[in-house]
Amino acid sequence: MPSPSTLLSTPQSFVAWSIAHGLQRRFLHRAAAKGDVMAGLATDSALYDDPYPSYEQLRAQGRVVRNGLVAGTVDHAVANAILRSDDFGTGAGQGELPAPLRRLHQLVRDTDTLSPVDPPSMLVVDPPVHTHYRRLVSRAFTARKVGRMADRVDSVATRLLDDLGREPTFDLVGRYAAQLPVAVIADILGVPEHERGPLLEWGNLAATTLDPGLSWGQYRAAEVALRQMHAWFDHHLDRLRRDPGSDLLSQVVQDPEAADLSRDELHAIGLLVLGAGFETTVNLIGNAVALLDAHPDQRRWLQDNPDGWGNAVEEVLRHDAPVQLTMRAASCDTEVGGERIAEGEAVLVYLGGANRDPAVFDDPATFDVRRTNAAEHVASSAGVHFCLGASLARLEATVALRTLFDRYPDLRVVGRPERRTTRVLRGWEYLPVSTVADASSVPRPDLRSVG
C-alpha cells in the first residue's frame, strides 16, 4: 500500500485537473446557465434521476447537436455509424480538448494516477495498439469460457443469498449486486478474497474519472484511490510472476506477446478489466431490480416464464443503460447523419438516448421485457470498442436476477433508494429491499453500513 506521503496533492495534480476538468467545468456551468441541454446533462444534479427528457430535447434539435465545445447525438443510426466508423477514434480520452492541451495533459499527468480515461487504457487507445491489448485479454471472454462460468456465477449468487439468511431487509447493491461481479472478475484476475473489499471501494472512486468537469475535490478523491490501486497492482503483478496461477493476468504476464508491455500498460489492462467487469454488472442488476419493482406484472411474467430472463436483461440495457454515454473524435473530415464533422471534432454519443430512438423502438419510453428487438440497443457500444465483457455481464445479470427472484418472489424496494451521482455510469448507490410480501410491516432502517 502507498505511504501517506504519496497521497498528498501536488502542483502537478492541480495542473492536470485544470486541463482535464477545470477548464471544461467552467465552460459547462456557464453553458448550462444559458440553457444548453448537453451542458445541463453534465452539470445538473437534478437530472441524475431522469436524464431521458433531456435526451428527447436533444432529439428535437436534430440528429447532431453542437454547443461550442462538443457535438452530441441521441440518434440510433448516427450513434451506430460513429461507433463503427474508422473515421472516428477515442481522442485519447480528452477528445473535447484542443490537441495542444491534450499533449500538455499527457506530459503533466502522474503515471501513478492513470485512470480509465487516460492512455494506455483500452478505453482510449485505437488500433493497432488497442487490437494488441484486446487480443491479450479476449481469451478470458470467449463464448465458450463465459459459458463455463455459469456454474460459478450461480454458486456465488446462491452463497450471497445464503449469507443473507432470513434478513427481512438489506441493501441490494452492497450485499448482492456489487458482491457478485466482484467475486467473478476477481477470480478471472487472480485477486485473493481478502483484498477484494478495498478494490471495490477504490474502484467506485476511480470510476468518477469517467465524468466530465469534476470538481477539484472529486478529482483528488479519485486520484487518492487510483494511487492506492496502482500500488496494489504492483504488488499483485509481482505475486503472480513469482507464483502464477490459471487466472487471466498470470497468463498475460507469461505471454511472449506481452513481453514488451510497460508497467503502465500492464496496469491499464488489468485495472480496466477489473473495473469494467464490475461497473456495468452492478448497475445492470440494480437497475433491473428497480424496474421490475415498478412493473410487478412483468416480474410475475418472468417468474412464470424463466426463459425470458435473457431478453429481460437486454430490455434493461436498452431502457436504462448502465453506461449512458461515450465520446469519439473525428480522425479526418467526415460526414454522419447528414452533418459534416471536422477533423478533431468530438462527439458525445448518448447511448441512453439512442436506445430510446422511436425510429428503432416502438413506444421507446415503455419498459417491456417481451420487446422483440430489445437487443438492438447500443448499451455495450459497437465496433472495435464493443464491451469486451458484455457477454459475461449478461450472464451474471441473468443468473443473479433469476436466482434472486426464485429465492425471494415477493422482493420489494422499500425506504429511500439513492442514485449514484455519476453521469456516465447510471445505477444505484443504495437500493434497500424487503423480502416479505407485506413490506409495510417491515422496519426501514438505513442499511448502508450493513455488510
C-alpha positions as CSV (number, residue, x, y, z in Angstrom):
1,M,0.0,0.0,0.0
2,P,1.2,3.6,-0.6
3,S,2.6,5.6,2.2
4,P,0.7,8.7,3.3
5,S,3.3,10.9,1.7
6,T,2.4,9.5,-1.7
7,L,-1.2,10.6,-1.3
8,L,-0.6,14.4,-0.9
9,S,-1.7,16.9,-3.5
10,T,0.9,18.3,-5.8
11,P,1.1,21.3,-8.2
12,Q,1.3,18.7,-10.9
13,S,-2.0,17.2,-9.9
14,F,-3.7,20.7,-9.9
15,V,-2.4,21.4,-13.4
16,A,-3.6,18.0,-14.7
17,W,-7.0,18.7,-13.1
18,S,-7.2,22.2,-14.6
19,I,-6.5,20.9,-18.1
20,A,-8.7,17.8,-18.0
21,H,-11.6,19.1,-15.9
22,G,-11.3,22.7,-14.6
23,L,-11.5,24.5,-17.9
24,Q,-14.4,22.5,-19.3
25,R,-16.1,22.7,-15.9
26,R,-16.2,26.5,-16.1
27,F,-17.5,26.3,-19.7
28,L,-20.1,23.7,-18.9
29,H,-21.6,25.6,-16.0
30,R,-21.8,28.8,-18.0
31,A,-23.4,27.0,-20.9
32,A,-25.9,25.2,-18.7
33,A,-26.9,28.5,-17.1
34,K,-27.8,29.7,-20.7
35,G,-30.0,26.6,-21.2
36,D,-27.6,24.4,-23.2
37,V,-29.0,20.8,-22.8
38,M,-25.7,18.9,-23.2
39,A,-24.0,21.1,-20.6
40,G,-27.0,20.6,-18.3
41,L,-26.7,16.9,-18.6
42,A,-23.1,17.2,-17.5
43,T,-23.6,19.5,-14.6
44,D,-27.2,19.5,-13.2
45,S,-27.6,17.1,-10.3
46,A,-31.3,17.3,-10.7
47,L,-31.0,15.3,-13.9
48,Y,-29.3,12.3,-12.3
49,D,-32.6,10.7,-11.5
50,D,-34.0,11.1,-15.0
51,P,-31.9,12.3,-17.9
52,Y,-34.3,11.0,-20.5
53,P,-36.4,14.1,-21.0
54,S,-33.2,16.0,-21.8
55,Y,-32.3,13.3,-24.4
56,E,-35.7,14.0,-26.1
57,Q,-34.9,17.7,-26.1
58,L,-31.7,16.9,-28.0
59,R,-33.6,14.6,-30.4
60,A,-35.9,17.5,-31.2
61,Q,-32.9,19.8,-32.0
62,G,-31.5,17.4,-34.7
63,R,-29.5,14.3,-35.4
64,V,-26.3,16.0,-34.4
65,V,-26.3,19.0,-31.9
66,R,-23.4,21.3,-31.1
67,N,-22.7,23.6,-28.1
68,G,-19.3,25.1,-28.9
69,L,-17.3,22.5,-27.0
70,V,-18.6,19.2,-28.4
71,A,-21.2,17.8,-30.7
72,G,-23.7,15.2,-29.5
73,T,-26.2,12.7,-30.7
74,V,-29.1,10.6,-29.4
75,D,-29.9,9.3,-32.9
76,H,-29.5,5.5,-33.0
77,A,-28.3,5.3,-36.6
78,V,-25.8,8.1,-36.1
79,A,-24.6,6.6,-32.9
80,N,-24.1,3.2,-34.6
81,A,-22.3,4.8,-37.5
82,I,-19.9,6.8,-35.3
83,L,-19.1,3.8,-33.1
84,R,-18.4,1.6,-36.1
85,S,-16.6,4.1,-38.3
86,D,-12.9,4.1,-38.9
87,D,-13.2,7.9,-39.3
88,F,-13.7,8.2,-35.5
89,G,-11.3,7.4,-32.7
90,T,-11.3,7.9,-28.9
91,G,-9.4,11.2,-28.9
92,A,-7.0,9.8,-26.3
93,G,-9.7,10.2,-23.7
94,Q,-9.7,14.0,-23.9
95,G,-11.2,14.4,-27.4
96,E,-13.1,17.6,-26.4
97,L,-9.8,19.4,-25.7
98,P,-7.7,21.1,-28.4
99,A,-4.7,18.9,-29.4
100,P,-2.1,21.2,-27.7
101,L,-3.9,20.8,-24.3
102,R,-4.2,17.1,-24.8
103,R,-0.5,16.8,-25.3
104,L,0.2,19.0,-22.3
105,H,-2.1,16.9,-20.2
106,Q,-0.1,13.8,-21.2
107,L,3.1,15.5,-20.2
108,V,1.9,16.6,-16.7
109,R,-0.2,13.7,-15.6
110,D,1.3,11.4,-12.9
111,T,1.6,7.8,-14.1
112,D,0.7,6.6,-10.6
113,T,-2.8,8.1,-11.0
114,L,-3.6,7.0,-14.6
115,S,-7.3,6.5,-14.8
116,P,-9.6,4.5,-17.2
117,V,-9.8,7.6,-19.5
118,D,-6.0,8.0,-19.7
119,P,-3.9,6.2,-22.3
120,P,-2.8,3.4,-22.4
121,S,-6.3,2.3,-21.1
122,M,-8.0,0.3,-23.8
123,L,-11.0,2.7,-23.5
124,V,-9.0,5.5,-25.1
125,V,-6.5,3.9,-27.5
126,D,-7.2,2.9,-31.0
127,P,-6.0,0.2,-33.4
128,P,-3.4,-1.1,-33.8
129,V,-2.5,-0.6,-30.2
130,H,-6.0,-1.3,-29.0
131,T,-6.0,-4.5,-31.1
132,H,-2.8,-5.7,-29.4
133,Y,-4.1,-5.1,-25.9
134,R,-7.5,-6.6,-26.6
135,R,-6.0,-9.8,-28.0
136,L,-4.1,-10.4,-24.8
137,V,-7.3,-10.4,-22.6
138,S,-10.0,-11.5,-25.0
139,R,-9.2,-15.2,-24.4
140,A,-10.9,-14.9,-21.0
141,F,-14.2,-13.7,-22.5
142,T,-14.8,-16.1,-25.4
143,A,-18.3,-17.5,-25.7
144,R,-17.0,-20.9,-24.6
145,K,-15.3,-19.6,-21.5
146,V,-18.1,-17.4,-20.5
147,G,-20.5,-20.3,-20.8
148,R,-18.3,-22.3,-18.5
149,M,-18.6,-19.6,-15.9
150,A,-22.4,-20.1,-15.5
151,D,-21.9,-22.6,-12.6
152,R,-19.5,-20.3,-10.8
153,V,-21.9,-17.3,-11.1
154,D,-24.8,-19.5,-9.9
155,S,-22.6,-20.7,-6.9
156,V,-21.7,-17.1,-6.0
157,A,-25.3,-15.9,-6.2
158,T,-26.5,-18.7,-4.1
159,R,-23.8,-18.2,-1.5
160,L,-24.6,-14.5,-1.2
161,L,-28.3,-15.2,-0.7
162,D,-27.5,-17.9,1.8
163,D,-25.4,-15.4,3.8
164,L,-28.3,-13.1,3.9
165,G,-30.3,-15.8,5.7
166,R,-33.7,-14.5,6.8
167,E,-32.8,-10.8,6.9
168,P,-36.1,-9.1,6.1
169,T,-34.4,-6.0,4.6
170,F,-31.0,-5.4,3.1
171,D,-29.2,-3.1,0.7
172,L,-29.4,-4.9,-2.7
173,V,-26.3,-3.1,-4.0
174,G,-24.0,-3.5,-1.1
175,R,-25.0,-7.1,-0.2
176,Y,-25.6,-8.6,-3.6
177,A,-25.4,-6.7,-6.9
178,A,-21.9,-5.4,-6.1
179,Q,-20.6,-8.6,-4.5
180,L,-21.4,-11.0,-7.3
181,P,-19.5,-9.4,-10.2
182,V,-16.6,-8.5,-7.9
183,A,-16.2,-12.2,-6.9
184,V,-16.4,-13.3,-10.5
185,I,-14.0,-10.8,-12.0
186,A,-11.6,-11.2,-9.1
187,D,-11.4,-14.9,-9.9
188,I,-10.6,-14.0,-13.5
189,L,-7.8,-11.7,-12.4
190,G,-6.4,-13.9,-9.5
191,V,-7.3,-11.5,-6.7
192,P,-7.3,-13.1,-3.2
193,E,-10.7,-12.8,-1.5
194,H,-9.4,-10.7,1.4
195,E,-8.2,-8.0,-1.0
196,R,-11.5,-7.6,-2.9
197,G,-13.2,-5.2,-0.4
198,P,-10.6,-2.4,-0.8
199,L,-10.5,-2.8,-4.5
200,L,-14.3,-2.3,-4.7
201,E,-14.0,0.8,-2.6
202,W,-11.1,2.3,-4.7
203,G,-12.8,1.3,-7.9
204,N,-16.0,3.2,-7.0
205,L,-14.0,6.4,-6.5
206,A,-11.8,5.8,-9.6
207,A,-15.0,5.4,-11.7
208,T,-15.9,9.1,-11.2
209,T,-13.0,10.0,-13.6
210,L,-15.2,8.9,-16.5
211,D,-17.3,12.0,-15.9
212,P,-16.5,15.4,-17.4
213,G,-15.9,18.6,-15.4
214,L,-15.0,17.1,-12.0
215,S,-14.5,19.5,-9.1
216,W,-11.1,19.6,-7.6
217,G,-12.3,17.7,-4.5
218,Q,-13.8,14.9,-6.6
219,Y,-10.6,14.7,-8.7
220,R,-8.5,14.5,-5.6
221,A,-10.6,11.7,-4.0
222,A,-10.3,9.7,-7.3
223,E,-6.6,10.4,-7.5
224,V,-6.0,9.0,-4.0
225,A,-8.0,5.9,-4.9
226,L,-6.0,5.5,-8.1
227,R,-2.7,5.7,-6.3
228,Q,-3.8,3.0,-4.0
229,M,-5.0,0.8,-6.8
230,H,-1.7,1.2,-8.8
231,A,0.3,0.4,-5.6
232,W,-1.8,-2.7,-5.0
233,F,-1.4,-3.7,-8.7
234,D,2.4,-3.5,-8.5
235,H,2.2,-5.9,-5.6
236,H,-0.3,-8.2,-7.3
237,L,1.7,-8.5,-10.5
238,D,4.9,-9.3,-8.5
239,R,3.0,-12.0,-6.7
240,L,1.7,-13.5,-10.0
241,R,5.2,-13.5,-11.5
242,R,6.5,-15.4,-8.5
243,D,3.6,-17.8,-8.3
244,P,1.4,-17.8,-11.4
245,G,-2.0,-19.4,-11.4
246,S,-4.5,-20.2,-14.1
247,D,-6.1,-16.7,-14.0
248,L,-6.0,-14.2,-16.9
249,L,-3.3,-11.9,-15.5
250,S,-1.0,-14.8,-14.8
251,Q,-1.4,-15.8,-18.5
252,V,-0.8,-12.2,-19.6
253,V,2.5,-11.7,-17.7
254,Q,3.8,-15.0,-19.1
255,D,2.6,-14.4,-22.7
256,P,5.5,-13.7,-25.1
257,E,3.3,-11.2,-26.8
258,A,3.2,-9.2,-23.6
259,A,6.9,-9.2,-23.1
260,D,7.3,-5.6,-24.4
261,L,4.4,-4.1,-22.3
262,S,5.4,-1.4,-19.9
263,R,4.3,-1.2,-16.3
264,D,1.7,1.4,-17.2
265,E,0.3,-0.8,-20.0
266,L,0.0,-3.9,-17.7
267,H,-1.7,-1.8,-15.1
268,A,-4.1,-0.3,-17.6
269,I,-5.1,-3.7,-19.0
270,G,-5.6,-5.3,-15.6
271,L,-7.4,-2.3,-13.9
272,L,-9.7,-1.8,-16.9
273,V,-10.7,-5.4,-16.9
274,L,-11.3,-5.2,-13.1
275,G,-13.4,-2.0,-13.3
276,A,-15.3,-2.9,-16.5
277,G,-16.1,-6.4,-15.1
278,F,-17.7,-4.8,-12.1
279,E,-19.2,-1.4,-13.0
280,T,-21.6,-2.5,-15.8
281,T,-22.9,-5.5,-14.0
282,V,-23.6,-3.9,-10.6
283,N,-25.5,-1.1,-12.3
284,L,-27.3,-3.5,-14.6
285,I,-28.5,-5.7,-11.7
286,G,-29.6,-2.7,-9.6
287,N,-31.4,-1.1,-12.5
288,A,-33.2,-4.3,-13.3
289,V,-34.5,-4.8,-9.7
290,A,-35.8,-1.2,-9.6
291,L,-37.5,-1.5,-12.9
292,L,-39.1,-4.9,-12.1
293,D,-40.3,-3.5,-8.8
294,A,-42.0,-0.7,-10.7
295,H,-43.5,-3.2,-13.1
296,P,-44.8,-6.1,-10.9
297,D,-46.8,-7.6,-13.7
298,Q,-43.6,-8.1,-15.8
299,R,-41.8,-9.6,-12.8
300,R,-44.6,-12.1,-12.3
301,W,-44.5,-13.0,-16.0
302,L,-40.7,-13.7,-15.8
303,Q,-41.2,-15.8,-12.7
304,D,-43.7,-17.9,-14.7
305,N,-41.5,-17.8,-17.8
306,P,-37.9,-18.1,-16.7
307,D,-36.7,-18.5,-20.3
308,G,-37.5,-14.8,-20.7
309,W,-34.8,-13.5,-18.3
310,G,-32.2,-13.2,-21.0
311,N,-34.4,-10.9,-23.1
312,A,-35.4,-9.0,-19.9
313,V,-31.7,-8.2,-19.4
314,E,-31.5,-6.8,-22.9
315,E,-34.5,-4.6,-22.2
316,V,-33.0,-3.3,-19.0
317,L,-29.8,-2.5,-21.0
318,R,-31.9,-0.7,-23.6
319,H,-34.3,1.1,-21.2
320,D,-31.9,2.2,-18.5
321,A,-28.4,1.7,-19.8
322,P,-25.6,1.3,-17.1
323,V,-23.3,3.3,-19.3
324,Q,-25.1,6.4,-20.6
325,L,-22.6,7.9,-23.0
326,T,-19.2,7.7,-24.6
327,M,-17.2,10.1,-26.7
328,R,-15.5,9.8,-30.1
329,A,-13.4,12.3,-32.1
330,A,-13.2,12.6,-35.8
331,S,-9.8,11.5,-37.2
332,C,-10.5,13.2,-40.5
333,D,-13.1,15.4,-42.1
334,T,-16.2,13.2,-42.5
335,E,-20.0,13.2,-42.6
336,V,-22.5,11.4,-40.4
337,G,-26.3,11.8,-40.2
338,G,-26.1,14.4,-42.9
339,E,-23.8,16.6,-40.8
340,R,-20.2,17.5,-41.6
341,I,-17.8,16.6,-38.8
342,A,-14.4,18.3,-38.9
343,E,-11.2,16.5,-38.2
344,G,-10.6,16.6,-34.4
345,E,-14.2,17.5,-33.5
346,A,-15.5,15.5,-30.5
347,V,-19.0,13.9,-30.5
348,L,-20.8,12.7,-27.4
349,V,-22.7,9.6,-28.2
350,Y,-25.6,9.4,-25.7
351,L,-26.1,5.6,-25.6
352,G,-29.1,6.0,-23.2
353,G,-30.7,8.4,-25.7
354,A,-30.0,6.3,-28.8
355,N,-31.6,3.3,-27.0
356,R,-34.9,5.2,-26.9
357,D,-34.9,6.3,-30.6
358,P,-38.5,5.9,-31.8
359,A,-37.2,5.2,-35.3
360,V,-36.0,1.9,-34.0
361,F,-38.0,1.0,-30.9
362,D,-41.8,1.3,-30.7
363,D,-43.1,3.2,-27.7
364,P,-39.4,3.5,-26.6
365,A,-40.1,5.0,-23.1
366,T,-42.1,1.9,-22.1
367,F,-40.3,-0.9,-20.3
368,D,-41.3,-4.2,-21.9
369,V,-39.4,-7.4,-21.1
370,R,-41.0,-9.1,-24.1
371,R,-39.9,-6.5,-26.6
372,T,-38.8,-8.4,-29.7
373,N,-36.0,-6.1,-30.8
374,A,-34.6,-5.1,-27.3
375,A,-31.2,-6.4,-28.2
376,E,-30.8,-3.8,-31.0
377,H,-29.6,-1.3,-28.3
378,V,-26.1,0.2,-28.2
379,A,-25.7,-0.1,-24.4
380,S,-22.5,-2.1,-24.9
381,S,-21.1,0.3,-27.6
382,A,-20.3,-1.1,-31.0
383,G,-17.4,-1.5,-33.4
384,V,-13.8,-2.2,-32.2
385,H,-14.7,-0.8,-28.7
386,F,-17.7,-3.1,-28.2
387,C,-17.6,-4.0,-24.5
388,L,-15.2,-6.9,-24.0
389,G,-17.2,-8.2,-21.0
390,A,-20.7,-7.7,-22.4
391,S,-21.5,-11.5,-22.6
392,L,-20.2,-12.0,-19.1
393,A,-22.3,-9.1,-17.8
394,R,-25.4,-10.5,-19.4
395,L,-24.7,-14.0,-17.9
396,E,-24.1,-12.5,-14.5
397,A,-27.2,-10.4,-14.6
398,T,-29.5,-13.2,-15.9
399,V,-28.3,-15.6,-13.2
400,A,-28.4,-13.0,-10.5
401,L,-31.9,-11.9,-11.2
402,R,-33.4,-15.4,-11.7
403,T,-31.7,-16.6,-8.6
404,L,-32.8,-13.6,-6.5
405,F,-36.5,-13.7,-7.5
406,D,-36.6,-17.5,-7.2
407,R,-35.4,-17.1,-3.6
408,Y,-37.5,-14.0,-2.8
409,P,-40.6,-14.0,-5.1
410,D,-42.1,-11.1,-3.0
411,L,-39.0,-8.9,-3.1
412,R,-39.9,-5.2,-3.0
413,V,-37.9,-2.0,-3.0
414,V,-38.5,-0.1,0.3
415,G,-37.2,3.0,2.0
416,R,-35.4,5.7,0.1
417,P,-33.1,4.4,-2.7
418,E,-30.3,6.7,-3.8
419,R,-28.9,7.1,-7.3
420,R,-25.2,7.2,-8.0
421,T,-24.1,10.8,-8.6
422,T,-22.0,9.8,-11.7
423,R,-23.2,10.9,-15.1
424,V,-21.5,8.4,-17.4
425,L,-22.4,5.4,-15.2
426,R,-26.0,5.1,-14.2
427,G,-27.0,2.9,-11.3
428,W,-27.9,2.8,-7.7
429,E,-25.7,3.7,-4.8
430,Y,-28.1,2.3,-2.3
431,L,-31.2,0.2,-3.0
432,P,-33.0,-1.1,0.1
433,V,-35.3,-4.1,-0.4
434,S,-37.6,-6.2,1.6
435,T,-38.1,-10.0,1.1
436,V,-41.6,-10.2,2.6
437,A,-44.9,-9.8,0.9
438,D,-46.2,-7.0,3.1
439,A,-43.3,-4.6,3.1
440,S,-45.3,-2.0,5.0
441,S,-44.9,-4.2,8.2
442,V,-41.1,-4.2,7.9
443,P,-38.9,-1.6,9.7
444,R,-37.0,0.6,7.2
445,P,-33.6,1.3,8.8
446,D,-30.7,2.8,7.0
447,L,-28.9,-0.3,5.7
448,R,-25.9,1.3,4.1
449,S,-23.5,0.3,6.8
450,V,-24.6,-3.3,6.9
451,G,-22.2,-5.8,5.4
